[in-house]
Amino acid sequence: MAEHKDRDVLQYGDFQTPPELASEVCTLLARLGVNAPAILEPTCGRGAFLAAAIDAFPSARIILGVEINADYVSEAQKRVGPWAQLEQGDFFLTDWAGVLGRDCGPWLILGNPPWVTNAALGVLKSANLPTKSNFQRLQGLEAITGKANFDISEWMLLRQLDWLKKSSGWIAMLVKTSVARKVLRQAWRQCDPVGRAAIYKVDAMFHFGASVDACLFVLPVNVGRTSFECDVFDALKADSPSGAIGFHDDMLVSDVASFFRHRHLVGHNDDYVWRSGVKHDCSKVMELVKGADGRVLNGLKERVEIEHTFVFPMLKSSDVARGRVRNDRFMIVTQKEVGEDTAGVALCAPSTWRYLIEHGQFLDARGSIIYKNKPRFSIFGVGAYSFAPWKVAISGFYKELNFMKVGPVGGKPVILDDTIYFISCRTEDEADFVLSLVRSPPYLELISAMIFNDDKRSITADLLKRISLKLVAEELRLSDRYSSYAKQGETGQFSLALGA
Ligand SMILES: C[S@@+](CC[C@H](N)C(=O)[O-])C[C@H]1O[C@@H](n2cnc3c(N)ncnc32)[C@H](O)[C@@H]1O
């Protein structure tokens, strides 16, 4: 029984808002000038927000609440009195056009939607999700959210935005801050008629016992002037914003003021290309570690004795994040470029080939589509740049902007794993120069203004590619030096150590 209850709490994201918080939010909305004659709470629970809204907006002419749990509907009805219209209903099945058709607005759609992801619902085998037919009508959720895993609340807020585009009003919801940002990105990308938004940070641990970055998200729709910016306040009580996020040059910006100071550095990197490291999806077989006794072991703890030809020193994300050079970790690199025939390994390194054949079952079991219809033992993300003797690298797994210079180890180029981004360089001088550009204050300030620290992976190749190193060099009055390196081109210049 208790187990059922816990499961329901999770699948319905059932964390009721404390009345004091609901009241503080509604008082703030009234202070901000939100003055809606029609109020709706689409997942109203036990009615904390509806009760607070009745107090804060005494002149409202219609107050509606919908909630999936029938017991909560009765409880909420008792709490708010008979004139508020409460209904038991499922968000995903409710005829919202009919509900909003009951008043011409403007509407205040407020509350606290369930904080649960479709992945978590999958684990619980719960069906508290948008239906398949909805997905199709919306041309696939990935088209809307850009990914397969999504927060239910994000989906709900995007629907609310659609409703208000046909009328007018405000969305005011307690959500994860990342959800607020995704909804904003979607609205800004679509050039929706949204006004200047606001994010007020909320202490979710204090109010809900949840360790998430949460906020009150206020989004005016068809109200006032259209804006591509959102003020960020450090608390509900804060009088002035601590900063603003926005959408400029087709990207989400975490610090609008700093972004505009350095916006002239945004541009294409024609000469230097950020690359990802090598992907193999089989560290048990493809990665080797040399112990203090000099023995080389694979991830299965087996001793490996193979030719050096296809074995390269490697660094992982954690090494690059700490700026650590090591000479005890290696990767077997079976190709010089994607798709190259691996049969050549058998000819120049028979022991390596035997090792690969003996462990073929692990490599064959790799599920990713990138290995389908490719030569056996293929890897990915490999090219001439992978074998550049010098590189400037950064980990995509860590938040810190630690750029690192990587040079050869034992006379061989160091191979970086696929969680690392890098620029390839021919010489140490060139690597020092590139490093001086990416560590310069203008570069770091601009990239910081484009990063959201609470994103799972804030540093991406896409982001790095946005800043032109040529323009950074110009700003630092280093154009001549830049040109002398850049004119040599990127790939095809390195002597590949493979097969040497
Ligand atoms: C985070 S609680 C918030 C409740 C209330 N809004 C408040 O602020 O106290 C989320 C509420 O959404 C309800 N809910 C979850 N899935 C729903 C659905 N598909 N349709 C309608 N309500 C739903 C839950 O039962 C729960 O009461």
PDBQT file of the ligand as one rigid body, heavy atoms in Angstrom, charges set to zero:
ROOT
HETATM    1  C1  LIG A 601       3.543  19.396  -7.986  1.00  0.00    +0.000 C 
HETATM    2  S1  LIG A 601       1.863  18.950  -7.619  1.00  0.00    +0.000 S 
HETATM    3  C2  LIG A 601       1.214  20.530  -7.434  1.00  0.00    +0.000 C 
HETATM    4  C3  LIG A 601      -0.159  20.598  -6.964  1.00  0.00    +0.000 C 
HETATM    5  C4  LIG A 601      -0.709  22.000  -6.885  1.00  0.00    +0.000 C 
HETATM    6  N1  LIG A 601      -0.630  22.633  -8.166  1.00  0.00    +0.000 N 
HETATM    7  C5  LIG A 601       0.065  22.820  -5.887  1.00  0.00    +0.000 C 
HETATM    8  O1  LIG A 601       0.773  23.726  -6.323  1.00  0.00    +0.000 OA
HETATM    9  O2  LIG A 601      -0.008  22.529  -4.700  1.00  0.00    +0.000 OA
HETATM   10  C6  LIG A 601       1.331  18.358  -9.178  1.00  0.00    +0.000 C 
HETATM   11  C7  LIG A 601      -0.119  18.004  -9.252  1.00  0.00    +0.000 C 
HETATM   12  O3  LIG A 601      -0.379  17.591 -10.581  1.00  0.00    +0.000 OA
HETATM   13  C8  LIG A 601      -1.338  16.551 -10.550  1.00  0.00    +0.000 C 
HETATM   14  N2  LIG A 601      -1.245  15.818 -11.810  1.00  0.00    +0.000 N 
HETATM   15  C9  LIG A 601      -0.267  14.966 -12.203  1.00  0.00    +0.000 A 
HETATM   16  N3  LIG A 601      -0.505  14.493 -13.422  1.00  0.00    +0.000 NA
HETATM   17  C10 LIG A 601      -1.644  15.092 -13.852  1.00  0.00    +0.000 A 
HETATM   18  C11 LIG A 601      -2.396  15.012 -15.061  1.00  0.00    +0.000 A 
HETATM   19  N4  LIG A 601      -2.022  14.213 -16.055  1.00  0.00    +0.000 N 
HETATM   20  N5  LIG A 601      -3.496  15.759 -15.161  1.00  0.00    +0.000 NA
HETATM   21  C12 LIG A 601      -3.888  16.580 -14.150  1.00  0.00    +0.000 A 
HETATM   22  N6  LIG A 601      -3.244  16.671 -12.979  1.00  0.00    +0.000 NA
HETATM   23  C13 LIG A 601      -2.120  15.945 -12.828  1.00  0.00    +0.000 A 
HETATM   24  C14 LIG A 601      -0.929  15.754  -9.321  1.00  0.00    +0.000 C 
HETATM   25  O4  LIG A 601      -1.967  14.936  -8.831  1.00  0.00    +0.000 OA
HETATM   26  C15 LIG A 601      -0.534  16.864  -8.350  1.00  0.00    +0.000 C 
HETATM   27  O5  LIG A 601      -1.623  17.276  -7.573  1.00  0.00    +0.000 OA
ENDROOT
TORSDOF 0
